[in-house]
Amino acid sequence: MTASAATRGNPAQRILYVFPDRGSRAAGEWERNEFWPVYLRAADDVGLGFGVANPEHIVLTGGKALWNGEELRPERDVIVYDIRSEPALDVDLWTSLTLVCSLREMGFWPAIPLSAALLFNDKFATAEALADSPVPLIPSVRITTGRDLARVDYQALVPDAWFPVFVKPASWGRGLGCVRCPDRATLDAVLGLASGSGAAMLVQPSLGDRVADLRVVAVEGEIVALYDRVGGGDSHVANVSRGGSVRVRTAVEPGVRELVELVHRRFDLPYVCVDLLRTPSGELWLSELELDGAVSALFDSPQAVRRVVGGRFLAYAARLRAHRRRTGEPGASLRQLAPTGRHER
């Protein structure tokens, strides 16, 4: 599948990812040959089109959006874009955000509201927005590293009882940049390295030996998949992309179900992945939310892919149709569209 591939025929609705082409050669080959084809087949199975558009290939003019010469249509194309803020992608961040903002004002529906994408891109902001979570939150100190890091007395804000601390970027993904620091000198060194990128970092107390990460996948507030990600060897993270293994679960703990219901009620997201950490004693801690969370751990099961990915795409398509019925205007602005990342406490 090429980066601009689309499904066969002329479906009435199409899932269109706005996705910068900024990965390495190896990563790009995996996406084209292993990842996107699964999404394409899932969309095709439920009667939807699918495409992946490099934002550099979309031109806006005279009320039209042209992708490689093809005119995009608000009544057909569901725009899927989530913020990716790792250093290698910084160059695309602002152009992608402003492109999707412009598409929204032209009448296109972004499946992930930009306000929600910003909020849940930051793990500290996520915790603040879910301060009343039924699953406990990990206390954090958020530090913006950079040229003046040495002028900020962050050490005074990190209690001795937290050590060894766990340090991770507030906004990166895939388990990148996560480091366990046994003492304050190591904490200084790690934050000093982070200052080279100016990343915002979280310092958190270590939860001890972690049994697994628990990923909970919900479509329209209904849990459709639940699985543990178990880190390999001495790894600090359990992401599948970093060598973690997967253990599918069926039982849903009451607190987890309550959390998913809270997230759906408060933010009205058609699709969300809720990530939690599980300790050896069985305790669960909220880690983060992902609005475009990948489920590559399920790719070996066609039934799971259809249920999760196909169900997600169908939810997006239904939301677009509902919006257009409400607005009744082919080119209406989507600023009134729910979800808007509302906070109802």
RAQUIFEN-V18341 format. One line per field, one symbol per residue. phi: phi as a letter, one per 40 degrees, with the letter a starting at -180 (. if undefined). psi: psi as a letter, one per 30 degrees, with the letter a starting at -180 (. if undefined). burial: + if it has 9 or more other ideal C-beta (glycine too) atoms within 8 Angstrom, else -. A space follows every 10 residues. Layout:
phi: ???
psi: ???
burial: ???
This chain:
phi: .ccbcbccgb ccbbcbccac cbcccccccc cccbccdccc cccccbgbca abbcdcbbbb afgbbbbfgc ccbdcbcccb abcbbcdcbd ccccccdccc cccdcchcbc cbdcccccdc cbcccdcccb ccdcccbcca bcbccicbdc cbccdccbcd cccccbbacc bcbggcgcbc bcacccddcc ccccccbgcc bbbbcccgcc cacbbbbbbf gbcbaaacbb ccfcccbbdc cbgcbbbcbb cbcdcccccc ccccccbfcc aabbbbbbcd cgcbbcbabb cbccbccbcc bdcccccccc cccccdcccc cccccccgbd bccccccccb gcbbb
psi: klfgllllai lfkkjjkjjk iglleeeeee eefedeeeee eeeefggllk ljkkffgkkk khgkkkjhfk klkefejjkj kkkjglefge ffeeeeeeee eeeeffgljk fjkeeeeeef fjeeeeeefh fgkfklkkkl kkkjlafgef fkifeffjke ffkklkklkf glaggkgkkk jfleeeeeee eeeffffgkk kkklkkgakk elkkkkkkjh fkkfkjkkjk kkbgkflgke fggllkjkle kjkeeeeeee eeeeeefhkf kkkkklkklf ffkkkkelkk fhklhffgff jeeeeeeeee eeeeeeeeee eeeeeeegke gkkgffkkkg hljj.
burial: --+++-+--- +-++++++++ -------+-+ ++--++++++ ++++-+-+++ +++++-++-+ ----+++--- -+-+-+++++ ++++++--+- -++-+++-++ ++++++++++ ++++-+++++ +++++++-++ --+-+-++-+ +++-+---+- ---+---+-- -++-++++++ ++--+-++++ +----+++-+ ++-++---++ +++++++--+ -++++++++- --++++++++ +---++++++ -+-+-+---- -+--++++++ ++++-++-++ +++++++++- ---++++-++ +-+-+++++- ---+++++++ +++++++-++ +-++------ ---+--+-+- ++---
